[in-house]
Amino acid sequence: MDTTNEKHQDLIEPVQSSSNSIDIGKVDLDDGEIFRKGDGNIDFRTVSWIHTSVIFLKLIFATGVLTIPSAMFTLGAFPGAINVLGWQFLNTYCALVQGKFRNNHPGCHSIADMGQLVGGRVVKEVTGILFLVAFIIVGASGMVGVSTALNALSNHALCTNYFSIIAAIMVGICASVRKFEKIAWITWAGFASVFIAVFIVVVGVTTLDRPAAAPQTGPYDFGYHVIGHPTFAAGITAASTIFCSGAGTSAFLPVMSEMRNPREYSKAVKLCMGIVTAAYLSFSLVVYRWCGKWVASPSLGSAGPTVKKISYGVGLIGLCVSGALFVHVSAKYIFVRILRNSKHLQTNSIVHWSTWLGCISGITIVSFLIASGVPIFNYLLSLAGSIAFAPLALGLPGWLWIYDHADYWKGSVWQRTLYMLHVILILISVFLTIGGTYGVIAQIMDAYKDGTISSAFSCADNSNST
């Protein structure tokens, strides 16, 4: 098969204009859509842009707000704040690039389809693997969050590993809902629960004379720094954690395929990322300012045992919904890959349901195994950020933009500048992938050596490690 046919297999040939881009307002977005309105017995395209923005919020918000305060301890308050603003700006921009590319080429259901369009079958498969790795890992982080909450609420009545099994079952059941429209309703409750839980912790830490985890008598090292001095491994791991907190934008694309009107995608992205950036910056700075080095990870445990139980009790729904969304988007990718050209994709057949539930079960089990093997919240997110999200959320969007603006390389000075900036974006992703992966692996190895992580599948609670 020649390269052109390979790139466009299973995809609609993109409409081209003289500028190699498209006036989105003139595109029939039903042309090439994976889920077509009125096709079969199931209409997947039922999600409004408001519901879309809430799903995006829940995909992004829960994990980041629980980990950024401890990352700030590593970097210092000022570099930490710059990292939050810088990474969130890049993540927002790249999400918009992906959305515009998706509207230009409506046959793309996932980031892997986009990879095929710009690079052929090999790039599609590599991108698909990275997508699954990323969201299986963050699905595992959601299970760690749920098991940590159950530990806190029960005073460690069971082995942590048993709570991880319960968390996996809870996440898997919630993830089994087929349509994003149905999940959208529980994401409202999920987002509200996590937001309120974090706000309770923010208020709680400001009422304490000294951090709850610090010695309550005598002198102690508070550990607050405006500018930190981490090692390369610790610094790149912290930066990767902050980046990962807003880098799940490749999960927006399957949701976009189920929107009533994909033209409204950009409104949902801007609303979501605006709220997320403001919350990340304000909440993390306050928690770090009042807890210093004694901040917990996840951060809901930073204000003492009583507030910890209250916040985990309030936030349990949100933590479960977050894990469910991550498992759902992973399973939906595999589900569409299997049934894409089949009548079973949008019909209530035995094949349809067995494929869907099989995908959910498989992803849930793999996420559980990862959660048990690396049970430290920050390390899980940093691992996902460096290995998978860096190429998915930064590198590939840069390539997508270059694909749709290839003529800019020979255009005006401004156009050539834009072209080079997107080349730099790709290089940033390469650096973060290599450096971040080295840093987090080094940190995980040190955690096993010093006993911070006792062993995989152990009963020790590693959730409060920073």
Salt bridges, closest charged atoms under 4 A:
GLU13 OE1 - HIS8 ND1 3.84
ASP23 OD2 - LYS26 NZ 3.89
ASP30 OD1 - ARG45 NH1 2.27
GLU33 OE1 - ARG102 NH2 2.61
ASP113 OD1 - LYS124 NZ 3.69
ASP113 OD2 - ARG340 NH1 2.91
GLU125 OE2 - ARG121 NH1 3.62
GLU125 OE2 - ARG337 NH2 2.96
GLU181 OE1 - LYS179 NZ 3.84
ASP221 OD2 - LYS293 NZ 3.66
GLU258 OE2 - LYS332 NZ 2.62
GLU264 OE2 - LYS267 NZ 3.44
ASP404 OD1 - HIS105 NE2 3.09
